[in-house]
Amino acid sequence: MQKGYTWFYNGFITQKKVIDENNFGSYQEYAVAFYDTLGAVVWEEDYIRDQDRIFWSGFRPQIDVIPYIRFEPAIPISPISNKPGDSRSLTVREIRQDSLRSIYQVQVTYEVESVESVITPAAQFDDCLRIHININYLDTVERPYLAGDYYIWYAHGVGIVRYIMPGDQGNLIKAILAERTIP
């Protein structure tokens, strides 16, 4: 992941772009913007890269009714394994930057479901990991913003080439990754 990396999709989220990168020696922080079909930023996410693993540390919607959300500890988002059947479950704190500084316990469960070939408008990707991520609130929450099942197809060296999430799904149509562009 580097500043400028950009992925284009054919869903409601049409573009994902690394817009900021900070190097702190042993780890890096990234900000990634997600754009809708009109080219407007819908939300930004914060990530940490530590020892070649990527962790999701925050969610910043671009509308005022949903607060900035931080995760402690940060949620591992890169593949937890390359082996189908491997799973992991962890509990994190969702810290909302609202007037109450609300904190909720969230259960995040990952499973590498299979290794598949995926054909998208961009290309055919062999050996993609199909990963199921479930986010479940353990506390009673009036607005469980991120709850649900997420499916991603991850191609090594490219990133997410297909996704299904609550309210949207899409396939990669183009990726600009430093020294290469797909297709």
N, C-alpha and C positions, 0 to 999 in steps of 0.2 A: 504494500500500500504506500502510495506517495501522493503528495499534493499534485493535483491535476488529473489523476486517474479518474476516468469517467466511464460509466456503464449506461447504456440506453436500453430501455425495455418497452414492450408493447402493451403494458397495463396502464392503470390510472397513474402509477408512478412511472414516468417516462424516462427519468434520468436520475442517476445517483453520482455525485461528484465529490472527491476529496478536495475541500476548500481551504484547509489549514493543516499545517504539520509543525510540531514542535519537538525538538530532540532534547532529551534530558539525560543523555549519556546511556544509562542502562535501560531506558525505556523511551518510547515516543508516544505523543498524543496526536490524535487526528480529529478533525471535524469533517463530517460528511453531510452534504445537503441533498435532500430528496425533492424532486421537482414534479409538478403535475402536468397534465396535458396542455395547459396554457403557458408553461414555462415558469410558473411561480413556485417559490420554495414553500413546501407544505410543512416540512419539519427538518431539523438537523439532529444528528446523533453524534455523540462523542465516543471515541474509542481510545484504548490504550494498547500498544504493541509491546509485549515483554517476552523476550526469548522466543521469537517467532510465533507467539500465540497472540490472538487478538481478542480483546475484552470490550464489551459494551458498557460504558460508564455513565452515559446520560442521554436523555431524550428531550429535545427543545422544540415544542410545537410553535408554529408561527401565528397562532391565534391566542388571544388573551385568556380565553375561558379554560384552557388546559395549562397547568403550571409546568415549569421546567422540572424534570424528574432525574434524580441521580440514583445509581445503584451502588450499594456497599455490601459485600465486595462487588466489584465489576463482574458482569456476567460473561463467561467465556463464549465467544461467538464463532471462532474458527472451529473447524472439525475437531471433536474430542478424540477421534480415532478414525482409522481407515477401514475398520473391520465391521461388517454388518452384524447387528445384534448388540454391539457395545452401547451401553447407556450410562447416563450419569444424572443424578438429581441433586440440586443444591437449593438452599434457602438463602435469599438475599433480602436486604432492606431496600424498599423503594422509598426514597426521601423526596417528598414534593416541596418545591420552593413556593408554597402558597402562604397565605397569611397565618395559617396554623402550624406550618412546618410539619405537615402530616408525615408519619412514618408507618409503612405497612410491611408485613412479612409476605414475601412472594416465593412460591415454589416454582423452580424452573427445572424441567425435565427434558433431557436430550436423548435421542436414540438415532444411531446410524441404522437406517432401515434396510438399505441395499446399495449396491453399486450398479449403476445403469448407464447406458448410452442415451444421450439426450439430443434431440434435433431441435434447434431453434432457428429463427430467421437469420441469425449470425453465422451459425456453423453447426456441425455435429461435434459433440463433445463426448468422448469415450471415458469410461471409468469415473463418472460423476458420483459423488456421494449424495444419496437422498437422505436428508436429515429432518427429523420431526422434532420440533421444539414446542413444548406446552408451557404456557405461563398461567399459573393459578394463584389467586390471592388467598392466603391463609386467614387473613383478617376479614371481617365484614367491611366492605368498601362500598360507598355510595356510587363511585365512578371508577370501576376497574378498567382504566384506559387501555391497558396492554394485554388483558386476559385473552386467552384463546390458543388455538393451534396454528402453528406456522410450519410450513414445509419449504425447504430450500434444496436445490440441486446445486452442489458445489463442485466446480471443476478446478483442480489444482493448477495454479499459475494464472487463472483467470478470475475466479471468484464465483459469485452467484450467477448461474445461467438460467435458472427458472425459479420462480417463487409462487407460493400460495399463502396468503395471510388473510385474516378476517377483513372482508370488504374489498379484496383486490387479488389479482394474480397476473403474472406476466412472464415473458420469455425475453432473453437477451437478443437485441437486434444489432448491437454494435458495442465494442469496448475499445477504449483508448488507454493503453497501459504503457506508459513511458516509451520504450523503444519499439512497441508493436501495436498494431491496430487490427481488430477482428471485426468483420471480415476484411 
